[in-house]
Amino acid sequence: SRVPWETYIHDYNPIRDKIAAVYPEIYTDFNEKIKNPKGFHLDIPPRRLVWPTPNGKANFLLLPGLEVNAPVSDPAMLRLATVRSHDQFNTTIYSYNDRYRGVYNDRMVLFMNEDDRRERELEAGARISIETIADDGVERRIDGLTVLDYPMPRGSVAGYYPELNPLLPLEYYDRISGTPAAKSIPVRVLAA
């Protein structure tokens, strides 16, 4: 292999040098900047409210794909978004703590709007089950989650992935990117 894997295993500096060679406008002196114990900011234009587009503004693209909110007739339906915790990088979990949301020593939780919780006659801290609403004949259900009040829009719930990944139907993905549509899964919450 032309890639010096053995070097990269023992020293991350050459990896950062390669990143800087590809993106010099962002990662110049990356190995020096990373030594700052207080951290550093990547100098990317949007951080300075600068958008390098023809009109100088942020532009959003509307692409065909999964219908944003596919209609579901179940009045108890909520939209589940799977999220990461503070101590998580993608599916690598470094601890069971999420200081962003005040959750410690547990990842089997469901964040829920307090009014939605009360409407379903659930107590804060109660054990609940959650199941996917889908017309494909496959039962997707997770039991033993703890419901937590969280300031989020009505009709929305959130929980950690990969723990809640079993609720995501395989056909829920963006047709262009192939990315799983894990931010809008129709579910119902049930008392355990």
C-alpha positions in Angstrom: 0.0 0.0 0.0 1.2 3.5 -0.7 -0.5 4.7 2.5 1.8 4.5 5.5 -0.8 2.9 7.8 1.8 1.8 10.4 2.9 5.4 10.8 -0.6 6.7 11.1 -1.4 4.2 13.9 1.4 5.5 16.1 1.3 9.2 15.2 -1.7 11.2 14.1 0.4 14.3 13.1 1.0 12.9 9.6 -2.7 12.4 9.1 -3.4 16.0 10.1 -0.6 17.1 7.6 -2.4 15.2 4.8 -5.7 16.8 5.8 -4.0 20.2 5.7 -2.6 19.5 2.2 -6.1 18.8 0.9 -7.8 21.7 2.7 -5.1 24.3 3.3 -7.6 27.2 3.6 -9.1 25.5 6.7 -6.3 23.3 8.2 -3.1 25.4 7.9 -0.9 24.8 10.9 -3.4 22.2 12.2 -0.8 20.3 14.2 0.2 23.5 16.1 -3.3 24.7 16.6 -4.4 21.4 18.1 -1.8 21.8 20.9 -3.8 24.7 22.4 -5.4 23.3 25.6 -8.3 25.7 25.2 -9.1 24.4 21.7 -9.3 26.4 18.5 -11.8 27.4 15.9 -11.7 26.2 12.3 -11.7 29.3 10.1 -14.5 28.4 7.8 -16.4 31.2 6.0 -19.9 30.6 7.5 -18.4 30.9 11.0 -17.7 34.5 10.0 -21.2 34.8 8.4 -19.5 34.7 4.9 -21.0 32.5 2.3 -18.9 31.9 -0.8 -21.9 31.7 -3.2 -22.7 33.8 -6.2 -25.2 35.9 -4.2 -23.2 35.9 -1.0 -26.0 34.3 1.0 -26.6 30.8 2.4 -28.5 28.8 -0.2 -30.6 25.8 0.5 -31.3 23.2 -2.1 -34.6 21.3 -2.3 -33.9 17.9 -3.7 -36.3 15.1 -4.5 -36.2 12.2 -2.0 -38.1 10.9 1.0 -41.3 12.9 1.6 -40.5 15.2 4.5 -43.5 14.2 6.6 -45.1 11.2 4.9 -48.8 11.2 5.9 -49.7 8.9 8.8 -53.3 8.6 9.9 -52.6 7.5 13.5 -53.5 10.4 15.8 -51.0 9.1 18.4 -48.1 9.3 16.0 -45.0 11.2 17.0 -41.9 11.9 14.8 -38.7 10.3 16.2 -35.3 11.8 15.6 -32.3 9.7 16.5 -29.5 11.8 18.0 -25.9 11.5 19.4 -24.9 12.2 22.9 -22.1 14.6 24.0 -19.7 11.6 24.6 -20.3 10.0 21.2 -18.7 10.2 17.7 -21.0 8.6 15.1 -21.6 5.1 16.6 -18.6 5.2 18.9 -19.9 5.8 22.4 -17.3 6.9 25.0 -19.5 7.1 28.0 -23.1 6.9 29.1 -23.2 10.6 29.9 -24.8 13.4 27.9 -24.0 16.7 29.6 -25.7 18.6 26.8 -29.1 17.1 27.8 -28.4 16.4 31.5 -28.5 12.6 31.1 -26.0 10.5 33.1 -25.3 6.7 33.2 -28.1 5.8 30.8 -28.8 5.9 27.0 -32.1 4.0 27.0 -34.1 7.2 27.2 -36.7 9.0 25.1 -36.8 12.8 25.1 -40.4 14.0 24.9 -42.4 17.3 25.1 -44.0 17.5 28.5 -47.5 18.2 27.0 -47.2 15.2 24.6 -46.2 13.0 27.6 -49.1 14.2 29.7 -51.5 13.7 26.8 -50.5 10.0 26.8 -50.9 9.8 30.6 -47.3 8.9 31.1 -45.3 10.0 34.2 -41.9 11.6 33.8 -39.3 8.9 34.4 -41.7 6.1 33.6 -40.6 3.1 31.6 -42.1 3.0 28.2 -42.1 1.2 24.9 -41.8 2.7 21.4 -42.9 1.2 18.1 -42.6 2.3 14.5 -45.7 3.0 12.5 -45.2 1.5 9.1 -47.3 -0.4 6.5 -44.7 -3.0 5.7 -45.9 -5.7 8.1 -42.6 -5.6 10.2 -42.9 -5.1 13.9 -40.2 -2.7 15.1 -40.4 -2.1 18.9 -38.1 -1.2 21.7 -39.1 -1.8 25.3 -37.6 -0.4 28.6 -36.9 3.2 27.6 -37.2 5.9 30.3 -39.3 8.9 29.2 -37.7 12.3 30.0 -39.3 15.7 29.7 -37.4 17.8 27.2 -38.1 21.2 25.7 -38.8 20.2 22.1 -41.6 20.8 19.7 -44.9 19.0 20.2 -45.2 15.9 18.1 -41.5 15.2 18.2 -39.5 12.8 20.3 -35.8 12.0 20.3 -33.5 9.2 21.4 -30.0 8.0 21.0 -28.6 6.0 18.1 -27.5 3.3 17.6 -29.8 2.1 20.4 -33.0 3.2 18.5 -31.8 2.2 15.0 -34.0 -0.9 15.0 -37.0 1.4 14.7 -35.8 2.7 11.3 -37.4 0.8 8.4 -34.7 -0.1 5.8 -36.7 1.7 3.0 -36.5 5.0 4.9 -33.5 6.5 3.2 -32.7 9.4 0.8 -32.7 8.1 -2.8 -29.8 10.4 -3.8 -27.3 10.1 -1.0 -28.4 6.7 0.5 -28.4 8.3 3.9 -30.9 6.8 6.4 -33.8 9.1 7.2 -33.4 8.8 10.9 -34.7 12.2 11.8 -38.4 11.7 11.0 -39.5 8.1 11.9 -43.2 7.8 12.6 -43.6 6.1 16.0 -46.1 5.7 18.9 -45.1 5.7 22.5 -46.8 3.2 24.8 -46.8 2.6 28.6 -44.6 -0.4 29.4 
